[in-house]
Amino acid sequence: MGELSDDLTALHTERLAAHAVAAAPVWLWSTDATRLLWANPAGAAVLGAQTFASLAQSRFDPRDQMVAQVARLGATLYPSGTTVLHRLRGFGAPLGRALLCACTRVAVAGRGAVLVVAQEPAGPRLSFAERVRRLCSSYPYAVAGFGPEGRMVAANAAASSLMSEASEIGAVVPTELSGAALRAGTAVGETAHGPVEIVRVGERDETVLLVRLPPGLAASPPAEPEVVTPPAPPEPPEEVAEAAEIASESAPEPPPAEAAVSSDEPAAASAEPPPVAADEAAWQADADDEVTGTPDEISGPRDRAETPLLRIEVPQGDRRFPLRFVWQMDAEGRFTLGSDEFTEVIGPRVALALGRPWHEIAEALGLDPDGRVIRAVETHDTWSGITVSFPVDGSEDRLDVELSGLPVYDRNRNYLGYRGFGVCRDVGRLAEVGRFRRAPLFTTAEPPARRSTDRPDPAGPRDAAQAAAATPENVVRFPARS
């Protein structure tokens, strides 16, 4: 498994613990997006997996649309941990739509990572108990999840075999230890069966105590009934022995040995049940593990690397609806976009001008000659309906965009900036820009006709074959100076 998947260390990070059993998908990516460091059960389900452990060793294709978006986020997000809203494609949203996500650059286990938290439902719907079960099944050792009241919500196969008939946390963990975990978030202690580790995950009504059970629980099986051998009867007198011999000779022969064995089989079956259920549970628990050393006909993680798990082909037809996007502005007025789609429309050269204070961007791009946005921002109040004009890279056209903004404050009412939305309603011009963006960069065409300003060949016209033979392959002819 991955470095963040082998133990409960990743859940010591409060941001991950809060989302561990959430219904909304959450992913923790490496900054280059080629590796998935962690995902909650809902996030793993979006990628077609039961648990994040089955994806920990996968390498994602950098050319995939989903991976490329996260890689761009890793290069552009603020290292300070500021959360930015982005609409991402290929993350379980309905076909043709982008999923609104809160994206943050974080540090987990001493490394940089990109945390992506979906802000709207996506992927298959999982019940609370199923999410807890899948989280427990992500670990190779015995892990069980208990509610704050102490009752078990779900457990993996290893924990179920250790817990036996017990369903209360008090059967394996002292009350003081579980109470400490509820208050502090984590707790480690000793029990009569060995050391235990407890991590609090989830929030509010979906709070769970995740307990790593001690392996010593298996060393204390229920006591088996002791078999007492009765004492041998005293030797009978000679007369009695002779009478017994005569009686045994006249008695019918006992049934064959096979019959005796068959009569003993039910007793053996009741004393030692067949390990069918245990085998099935072990198979289900290991179903998502990586298979090594198997024949070529058995598909493994290599197939998943060659064929991306999730690739949604977005229709490339002309746009028929307005383009909406999100934007942010910090307390110093630096303006950034939270939409790759709108960035693609305006082009990379125009997008490079963003990320600076609004008044500098507006002056460089001619967005708001009247200064209405800067006056609205200075009010630190909600505003809407201000139209600005964005240029388009590679074109003389401009796109009218309507902006709306909402001020952001911290809990002490300190001003942090703005978050808002933009909408471009000029569908016809958006469609024209889209066709321009999809046009091939290089085309094969006939050479252009000779212009009137070109100098004629003094040797007279020659055919193409003669011209090609006369010109070396590594020489590019330039028109002579007039």
C-alpha positions as CSV (number, residue, x, y, z in Angstrom):
1,M,0.0,0.0,0.0
2,G,0.9,3.7,-0.2
3,E,3.0,5.5,2.4
4,L,-0.1,7.2,3.8
5,S,-2.2,4.0,3.6
6,D,-0.3,1.6,5.8
7,D,-1.4,3.0,9.2
8,L,-3.7,5.6,10.7
9,T,-1.1,8.3,10.6
10,A,-2.8,10.1,7.7
11,L,-6.0,10.5,9.9
12,H,-4.0,12.3,12.6
13,T,-4.3,15.3,10.2
14,E,-7.5,17.1,11.2
15,R,-8.4,18.0,7.7
16,L,-8.3,14.4,6.5
17,A,-10.0,13.0,9.7
18,A,-12.9,15.4,9.2
19,H,-13.6,14.1,5.7
20,A,-12.7,10.4,6.3
21,V,-16.4,9.2,6.3
22,A,-18.0,12.2,4.6
23,A,-20.6,11.6,1.9
24,A,-18.8,14.1,-0.4
25,P,-15.8,12.7,-2.3
26,V,-12.4,13.9,-1.1
27,W,-9.0,13.2,-2.7
28,L,-5.4,13.9,-1.6
29,W,-3.1,14.0,-4.6
30,S,0.7,14.4,-5.0
31,T,1.6,17.8,-6.4
32,D,2.3,16.2,-9.8
33,A,-1.0,14.3,-9.6
34,T,0.6,11.0,-10.7
35,R,-0.2,9.4,-7.3
36,L,-3.2,9.3,-5.1
37,L,-2.0,9.6,-1.5
38,W,-5.4,9.2,0.1
39,A,-9.1,9.3,-0.6
40,N,-12.2,8.8,1.5
41,P,-14.6,5.9,0.6
42,A,-16.7,8.3,-1.5
43,G,-13.7,9.5,-3.4
44,A,-12.4,6.0,-4.0
45,A,-15.9,5.0,-5.3
46,V,-15.7,7.8,-7.9
47,L,-12.5,6.2,-9.3
48,G,-14.1,2.8,-9.4
49,A,-12.5,1.3,-6.3
50,Q,-13.8,-0.2,-3.1
51,T,-11.1,1.4,-1.0
52,F,-8.2,3.8,-1.4
53,A,-5.7,1.0,-0.6
54,S,-6.3,-0.6,-4.0
55,L,-5.3,2.7,-5.7
56,A,-2.3,3.5,-3.6
57,Q,0.2,1.9,-5.9
58,S,-1.4,3.1,-9.1
59,R,0.4,5.6,-11.4
60,F,-2.0,7.9,-13.1
61,D,-1.4,9.1,-16.7
62,P,-0.3,12.7,-16.8
63,R,-2.1,13.1,-20.1
64,D,-5.5,12.3,-18.5
65,Q,-7.8,15.3,-18.3
66,M,-8.5,14.7,-14.6
67,V,-4.8,14.3,-13.7
68,A,-3.7,17.3,-15.8
69,Q,-6.1,19.6,-13.9
70,V,-4.8,18.5,-10.5
71,A,-1.2,19.0,-11.7
72,R,-2.0,22.6,-12.7
73,L,-3.5,23.1,-9.3
74,G,-0.4,21.8,-7.6
75,A,1.7,24.4,-9.5
76,T,-0.7,27.4,-9.0
77,L,-2.3,27.0,-5.5
78,Y,-1.0,29.3,-2.7
79,P,1.6,27.5,-0.6
80,S,0.1,29.2,2.5
81,G,-2.9,26.9,2.4
82,T,-5.5,29.2,1.1
83,T,-8.6,27.3,-0.2
84,V,-9.6,28.2,-3.8
85,L,-12.8,27.1,-5.6
86,H,-12.3,25.3,-8.9
87,R,-14.7,23.5,-11.3
88,L,-13.0,20.2,-12.3
89,R,-14.0,17.8,-15.0
90,G,-13.8,14.1,-14.8
91,F,-14.5,13.8,-11.0
92,G,-17.8,12.1,-11.0
93,A,-20.0,14.9,-12.1
94,P,-22.8,14.3,-14.6
95,L,-21.7,14.0,-18.3
96,G,-20.8,17.4,-19.7
97,R,-20.6,19.2,-16.3
98,A,-17.8,20.2,-14.1
99,L,-17.7,19.5,-10.3
100,L,-17.3,22.4,-7.9
101,C,-14.4,21.6,-5.6
102,A,-12.5,23.4,-2.8
103,C,-8.8,22.9,-3.6
104,T,-6.0,23.5,-1.0
105,R,-2.2,23.0,-1.0
106,V,-1.4,21.2,2.2
107,A,1.5,19.4,3.9
108,V,0.9,15.8,5.0
109,A,3.7,13.6,6.5
110,G,6.2,16.2,5.6
111,R,5.4,16.5,1.9
112,G,3.3,18.8,-0.2
113,A,0.0,17.6,-1.5
114,V,-3.2,18.9,-3.1
115,L,-6.4,18.4,-1.2
116,V,-9.5,18.3,-3.4
117,V,-12.9,18.4,-1.6
118,A,-16.1,18.1,-3.6
119,Q,-18.7,20.8,-2.8
120,E,-21.6,18.9,-4.4
121,P,-22.7,15.3,-4.6
122,A,-20.8,13.1,-7.0
123,G,-20.4,9.4,-7.7
124,P,-22.4,6.5,-6.2
125,R,-24.3,7.2,-3.0
126,L,-23.0,5.2,0.0
127,S,-24.8,4.8,3.4
128,F,-23.0,6.0,6.5
129,A,-22.4,2.4,7.7
130,E,-21.0,1.4,4.2
131,R,-18.6,4.3,4.2
132,V,-17.3,3.3,7.7
133,R,-17.0,-0.3,6.5
134,R,-15.0,0.6,3.4
135,L,-12.7,2.9,5.5
136,C,-12.0,0.0,7.9
137,S,-11.4,-2.4,5.0
138,S,-8.6,-0.1,3.7
139,Y,-6.3,-1.3,6.4
140,P,-4.5,-4.7,6.5
141,Y,-5.0,-5.2,10.2
142,A,-8.0,-5.3,12.5
143,V,-9.9,-2.0,12.5
144,A,-13.4,-1.3,13.8
145,G,-15.5,1.9,13.8
146,F,-17.7,2.8,16.9
147,G,-20.2,5.6,17.3
148,P,-19.8,8.1,20.2
149,E,-22.3,6.1,22.2
150,G,-20.0,3.1,22.0
151,R,-21.8,0.8,19.6
152,M,-19.9,-0.7,16.7
153,V,-20.9,0.8,13.3
154,A,-18.8,-1.4,11.0
155,A,-15.5,-3.4,11.0
156,N,-13.3,-5.1,8.5
157,A,-13.0,-8.9,8.3
158,A,-10.0,-9.1,10.6
159,A,-11.8,-7.1,13.3
160,S,-15.0,-9.0,13.0
161,S,-13.2,-12.3,13.7
162,L,-11.5,-10.8,16.8
163,M,-14.6,-9.1,18.2
164,S,-16.7,-12.3,18.0
165,E,-20.0,-11.5,19.6
166,A,-19.0,-8.2,21.2
167,S,-20.5,-5.0,19.7
168,E,-19.5,-2.4,22.3
169,I,-16.2,-0.5,22.5
170,G,-16.1,-1.1,26.2
171,A,-15.4,-4.7,25.5
172,V,-11.9,-3.9,24.1
173,V,-11.1,-0.3,25.2
174,P,-11.3,1.3,28.6
175,T,-13.8,4.1,28.9
176,E,-11.1,6.6,29.9
177,L,-9.2,5.9,26.7
178,S,-12.2,6.3,24.3
179,G,-13.2,9.5,26.2
180,A,-9.7,10.9,25.6
181,A,-9.9,10.1,21.9
182,L,-13.3,11.9,21.7
183,R,-11.8,15.0,23.3
184,A,-8.3,15.1,21.7
185,G,-8.9,13.4,18.4
186,T,-6.4,10.6,19.0
187,A,-5.4,8.3,21.9
188,V,-3.0,5.4,22.4
189,G,-2.9,3.1,25.4
190,E,-2.5,-0.3,26.8
191,T,-5.3,-2.9,27.5
192,A,-5.3,-6.4,28.9
193,H,-5.0,-7.7,25.3
194,G,-2.3,-5.3,24.1
195,P,-1.8,-1.8,22.8
196,V,-4.6,0.0,21.0
197,E,-4.8,3.1,18.9
198,I,-8.0,5.3,18.5
199,V,-8.6,8.1,16.0
200,R,-11.7,10.3,15.9
201,V,-12.9,10.8,12.4
202,G,-16.0,12.5,10.9
203,E,-18.0,15.4,12.2
204,R,-21.2,16.1,14.1
205,D,-23.7,13.2,13.7
206,E,-21.3,11.2,11.7
207,T,-18.5,11.1,14.3
208,V,-16.7,7.7,14.5
209,L,-14.0,6.3,16.8
210,L,-11.7,4.3,14.6
211,V,-10.0,1.6,16.8
212,R,-7.0,-0.5,15.8
213,L,-7.7,-3.6,17.8
214,P,-4.9,-5.4,19.6
215,P,-3.9,-8.8,18.1
216,G,-3.9,-10.2,21.6
217,L,-7.7,-10.5,21.4
218,A,-7.2,-13.6,19.2
219,A,-4.9,-15.1,21.9
220,S,-7.7,-15.4,24.4
221,P,-10.3,-17.8,22.8
222,P,-13.2,-19.1,24.9
223,A,-12.2,-22.0,27.1
224,E,-12.9,-25.4,25.6
225,P,-14.7,-28.0,27.9
226,E,-12.1,-30.2,29.6
227,V,-12.4,-33.9,28.7
228,V,-12.3,-36.0,31.8
229,T,-11.2,-39.6,31.4
230,P,-13.2,-41.8,33.8
231,P,-11.1,-44.2,36.0
232,A,-10.7,-47.8,34.8
233,P,-13.1,-50.2,36.4
234,P,-11.6,-52.8,38.8
235,E,-10.7,-56.2,37.5
236,P,-13.7,-58.6,37.9
237,P,-13.3,-62.0,39.5
238,E,-12.4,-65.0,37.4
239,E,-15.9,-66.4,37.3
240,V,-17.4,-63.1,36.1
241,A,-14.6,-62.8,33.5
242,E,-15.4,-66.2,32.1
243,A,-19.1,-65.4,31.9
244,A,-18.4,-62.2,30.1
245,E,-16.2,-64.0,27.6
246,I,-19.1,-66.5,26.8
247,A,-21.5,-63.5,26.4
248,S,-19.2,-61.7,24.0
249,E,-18.8,-64.8,21.9
250,S,-22.6,-65.2,21.6
251,A,-23.2,-61.5,20.9
252,P,-23.5,-60.3,17.2
253,E,-20.5,-58.8,15.5
254,P,-20.1,-55.0,15.6
255,P,-20.8,-52.9,12.4
256,P,-17.8,-52.2,10.1
257,A,-15.4,-49.5,10.9
258,E,-16.8,-47.2,8.1
259,A,-20.1,-47.1,9.9
260,A,-18.4,-46.1,13.1
261,V,-16.5,-43.3,11.3
262,S,-19.7,-42.0,9.7
263,S,-21.5,-41.9,13.1
264,D,-18.7,-39.8,14.5
265,E,-18.7,-37.3,11.7
266,P,-21.7,-35.1,13.0
267,A,-20.0,-34.7,16.3
268,A,-16.7,-33.6,14.7
269,A,-18.6,-31.2,12.5
270,S,-20.3,-29.6,15.5
271,A,-17.1,-29.3,17.4
272,E,-15.1,-27.9,14.5
273,P,-17.1,-25.9,11.9
274,P,-15.8,-25.8,8.4
275,P,-13.7,-22.7,7.5
276,V,-16.0,-21.7,4.6
277,A,-17.1,-18.3,6.0
278,A,-13.6,-17.4,7.1
279,D,-12.2,-18.2,3.7
280,E,-14.9,-16.1,2.0
281,A,-14.2,-13.2,4.4
282,A,-10.5,-13.4,3.7
283,W,-11.1,-13.5,0.0
284,Q,-13.3,-10.4,0.1
285,A,-10.8,-8.6,2.2
286,D,-8.0,-9.4,-0.2
287,A,-10.0,-8.8,-3.3
288,D,-8.6,-5.3,-3.8
289,D,-5.0,-6.2,-3.0
290,E,-2.4,-6.1,-5.7
291,V,-1.8,-9.5,-7.3
292,T,1.8,-10.3,-8.1
293,G,3.4,-13.3,-9.9
294,T,0.2,-14.2,-11.7
295,P,-0.2,-15.4,-15.3
296,D,-0.7,-12.8,-18.0
297,E,-4.4,-13.7,-18.5
298,I,-5.2,-12.4,-15.0
299,S,-5.8,-8.7,-15.0
300,G,-4.1,-6.6,-12.4
301,P,-3.1,-3.0,-11.6
302,R,-1.1,-2.9,-14.8
303,D,-4.3,-2.9,-16.7
304,R,-5.7,0.0,-14.7
305,A,-2.5,2.0,-15.5
306,E,-2.8,1.4,-19.2
307,T,-6.5,2.2,-19.3
308,P,-7.5,5.1,-17.0
309,L,-10.2,4.2,-14.6
310,L,-12.3,7.2,-15.4
311,R,-12.2,9.2,-18.6
312,I,-15.2,11.2,-19.6
313,E,-15.1,12.5,-23.1
314,V,-16.7,15.9,-23.2
315,P,-18.7,16.7,-26.3
316,Q,-16.9,19.1,-28.6
317,G,-19.9,20.7,-30.2
318,D,-20.6,24.4,-30.2
319,R,-21.6,25.8,-26.8
320,R,-25.3,26.4,-26.4
321,F,-25.4,27.8,-22.9
322,P,-23.7,30.6,-20.9
323,L,-20.3,30.0,-19.4
324,R,-20.1,30.4,-15.6
325,F,-17.0,30.4,-13.5
326,V,-15.8,31.3,-10.0
327,W,-13.2,33.9,-9.0
328,Q,-11.4,35.0,-5.9
329,M,-9.7,38.2,-4.6
330,D,-7.6,38.3,-1.5
331,A,-7.4,41.2,1.0
332,E,-4.6,42.9,-1.1
333,G,-6.9,42.8,-4.2
334,R,-5.1,40.0,-6.1
335,F,-7.6,38.6,-8.6
336,T,-7.5,34.9,-9.6
337,L,-9.8,32.6,-11.6
338,G,-11.2,29.3,-10.3
339,S,-12.2,27.9,-13.7
340,D,-10.0,26.1,-16.2
341,E,-12.8,26.4,-18.7
342,F,-12.8,30.2,-18.8
343,T,-9.0,30.2,-18.7
344,E,-9.0,28.1,-21.9
345,V,-11.4,30.5,-23.5
346,I,-9.4,33.7,-22.9
347,G,-6.2,31.9,-23.7
348,P,-2.9,31.4,-21.9
349,R,-1.4,34.9,-22.6
350,V,-4.3,36.7,-21.2
351,A,-4.4,34.3,-18.2
352,L,-0.8,35.1,-17.4
353,A,-1.8,38.7,-16.5
354,L,-4.0,37.4,-13.7
355,G,-2.9,36.8,-10.1
356,R,-2.0,40.5,-9.6
357,P,-3.9,43.3,-7.9
358,W,-7.1,44.1,-9.8
359,H,-6.2,47.7,-10.7
360,E,-3.1,46.4,-12.5
361,I,-5.0,43.7,-14.3
362,A,-7.8,46.1,-15.3
363,E,-5.3,48.6,-16.6
364,A,-3.2,46.0,-18.6
365,L,-6.2,44.3,-20.2
366,G,-8.7,47.2,-20.4
367,L,-11.2,45.3,-18.3
368,D,-13.0,48.1,-16.5
369,P,-12.3,51.6,-17.8
370,D,-14.8,53.2,-15.5
371,G,-13.4,51.5,-12.4
372,R,-16.8,50.2,-11.2
373,V,-15.3,46.9,-9.8
374,I,-12.7,48.7,-7.7
375,R,-15.3,51.0,-6.2
376,A,-17.5,48.0,-5.4
377,V,-14.7,46.2,-3.7
378,E,-13.8,49.1,-1.5
379,T,-17.3,48.9,0.0
380,H,-16.5,45.5,1.5
381,D,-20.2,44.7,0.8
382,T,-22.1,42.3,-1.6
383,W,-22.4,43.5,-5.1
384,S,-23.5,42.1,-8.5
385,G,-24.3,42.9,-12.1
386,I,-21.0,44.6,-13.0
387,T,-20.0,43.9,-16.6
388,V,-16.3,43.9,-17.6
389,S,-14.8,43.1,-21.0
390,F,-12.1,40.3,-21.2
391,P,-9.8,40.1,-24.3
392,V,-9.3,36.8,-26.1
393,D,-5.8,35.5,-26.9
394,G,-5.2,35.3,-30.6
395,S,-8.3,37.3,-31.5
396,E,-9.5,40.9,-31.7
397,D,-12.8,39.9,-30.1
398,R,-13.6,40.7,-26.5
399,L,-16.0,38.8,-24.2
400,D,-18.5,40.7,-21.9
401,V,-18.6,39.1,-18.5
402,E,-21.0,39.9,-15.7
403,L,-19.3,39.7,-12.2
404,S,-20.9,39.3,-8.8
405,G,-18.9,39.4,-5.5
406,L,-19.4,38.3,-1.9
407,P,-17.0,39.6,0.9
408,V,-15.2,37.1,3.0
409,Y,-14.5,37.6,6.7
410,D,-12.9,35.4,9.4
411,R,-14.6,34.7,12.7
412,N,-13.2,38.0,14.1
413,R,-14.8,40.0,11.3
414,N,-11.4,40.6,9.7
415,Y,-11.7,41.3,5.9
416,L,-10.1,38.5,3.9
417,G,-11.2,39.4,0.3
418,Y,-13.9,38.4,-2.1
419,R,-15.3,35.3,-3.6
420,G,-17.7,35.5,-6.5
421,F,-19.1,34.2,-9.8
422,G,-18.9,35.4,-13.4
423,V,-21.1,34.6,-16.3
424,C,-20.6,35.2,-20.0
425,R,-24.0,35.1,-21.8
426,D,-22.7,35.8,-25.4
427,V,-23.2,32.2,-26.5
428,G,-22.6,33.0,-30.2
429,R,-19.2,34.5,-29.5
430,L,-18.3,31.7,-27.1
431,A,-19.1,29.2,-29.9
432,E,-16.9,31.1,-32.3
433,V,-14.0,31.2,-29.8
434,G,-14.5,27.5,-29.2
435,R,-14.2,26.6,-32.9
436,F,-11.0,28.8,-33.0
437,R,-9.5,27.0,-30.1
438,R,-10.3,23.5,-31.5
439,A,-8.7,24.4,-34.9
440,P,-5.5,22.4,-35.6
441,L,-2.3,24.3,-35.1
442,F,-0.6,22.8,-38.2
443,T,-2.3,22.0,-41.5
444,T,-1.0,20.4,-44.7
445,A,-1.8,22.6,-47.6
446,E,-0.6,23.6,-51.0
447,P,2.3,26.1,-51.0
448,P,1.1,29.7,-51.3
449,A,1.0,31.3,-54.8
450,R,3.9,33.5,-55.7
451,R,3.3,37.1,-54.8
452,S,3.8,39.9,-57.2
453,T,6.7,41.2,-55.1
454,D,8.7,38.0,-55.3
455,R,11.6,38.1,-57.7
456,P,11.3,35.8,-60.7
457,D,13.8,33.1,-61.3
458,P,16.4,34.4,-63.9
459,A,16.9,30.9,-65.3
460,G,13.2,30.7,-66.2
461,P,10.5,28.5,-64.8
462,R,11.5,25.1,-63.6
463,D,9.3,22.2,-62.6
464,A,9.1,21.0,-59.0
465,A,11.4,18.0,-59.5
466,Q,14.2,20.2,-60.9
467,A,13.8,22.7,-58.0
468,A,13.9,19.9,-55.4
469,A,17.0,18.4,-56.9
470,A,18.8,21.8,-57.1
471,T,18.1,22.6,-53.4
472,P,19.8,20.6,-50.6
473,E,17.5,19.2,-48.0
474,N,19.0,21.1,-45.2
475,V,18.8,24.5,-46.8
476,V,15.8,26.9,-46.5
477,R,15.6,29.5,-49.2
478,F,14.8,33.1,-48.2
479,P,13.6,35.7,-50.8
480,A,16.5,37.8,-52.0
481,R,16.7,41.4,-51.0
482,S,15.3,43.9,-53.5
